[in-house]
């Protein structure tokens, strides 16, 4: 089961990475003609710089999050944490959940 979960996490991470790369490529295009009269060049370049920084930060945070989550799954931290708090005897009654 952990292999399936980790596999899905990696696929989702790669999909998000692909989206970040595609967004990063689209930012380098010149200002579109239909909004050229709305934005001046300096404002558009400022937006591009902001978007590039935001994109890089997104890649970094996604990578760190996935690495931490995968390591917690592989090392068995989630089951160990769950054993610290055993289920109460009335747990199955609350909202119909089985514990």
C-alpha positions in Angstrom: 0.0 0.0 0.0 2.8 2.5 0.8 4.2 1.9 -2.7 0.9 2.8 -4.3 0.6 6.0 -2.2 4.2 7.1 -2.9 3.7 6.3 -6.6 0.6 8.5 -6.8 2.4 11.3 -4.9 5.3 11.2 -7.3 2.9 11.3 -10.3 1.1 14.3 -8.9 4.4 16.0 -8.1 5.6 15.5 -11.6 2.4 16.8 -13.0 2.7 20.0 -10.8 6.3 20.3 -11.9 5.3 20.2 -15.5 2.7 22.9 -14.9 5.4 25.1 -13.2 7.7 24.6 -16.2 5.0 25.5 -18.7 4.0 28.6 -16.7 7.7 29.6 -16.5 8.0 29.3 -20.3 4.9 31.4 -20.9 6.1 34.3 -18.8 9.0 35.0 -21.2 6.7 35.9 -24.0 6.4 39.6 -24.9 3.4 41.6 -23.8 0.3 40.6 -25.8 -1.0 43.2 -28.2 -4.6 43.2 -26.8 -3.3 44.5 -23.4 -0.3 46.5 -24.6 -2.2 49.7 -24.1 -3.2 48.7 -20.6 0.2 47.7 -19.2 3.4 49.6 -19.8 6.6 47.7 -20.3 8.0 48.4 -16.9 4.9 47.0 -15.1 4.8 44.0 -17.3 8.5 43.2 -16.6 7.9 43.7 -12.9 5.0 41.2 -13.2 7.3 38.8 -15.1 9.9 39.0 -12.4 7.3 38.4 -9.6 5.8 35.5 -11.5 9.2 33.9 -12.0 10.1 34.2 -8.3 6.7 32.8 -7.3 7.1 29.9 -9.7 10.5 29.0 -8.3 9.3 29.2 -4.8 6.4 27.0 -5.7 8.7 24.4 -7.2 10.9 24.5 -4.0 8.0 24.2 -1.6 6.4 21.4 -3.6 9.7 19.5 -3.7 10.3 19.8 0.0 6.7 18.9 0.9 6.8 15.8 -1.3 10.2 14.7 0.1 9.0 15.1 3.7 5.7 13.3 3.1 7.4 10.4 1.3 10.0 10.0 4.0 7.3 10.0 6.7 5.4 7.3 4.8 8.5 5.2 4.0 9.8 5.4 7.6 6.4 4.5 9.1 5.9 7.7 11.0 2.2 7.9 10.4 1.4 4.5 11.9 3.8 5.2 14.8 2.0 8.4 15.5 -1.4 6.7 15.3 -0.3 4.2 17.9 0.4 7.0 20.3 -3.4 7.8 20.4 -5.4 4.6 20.5 -9.0 4.9 19.4 -11.6 5.4 22.0 -14.2 2.6 22.5 -17.0 4.9 21.3 -15.2 6.0 18.2 -17.4 3.8 15.9 -20.5 5.5 17.1 -19.5 9.0 16.3 -20.7 10.0 12.8 -20.7 6.3 11.8 -17.0 6.0 11.5 -15.3 2.7 12.2 -12.0 3.0 13.9 
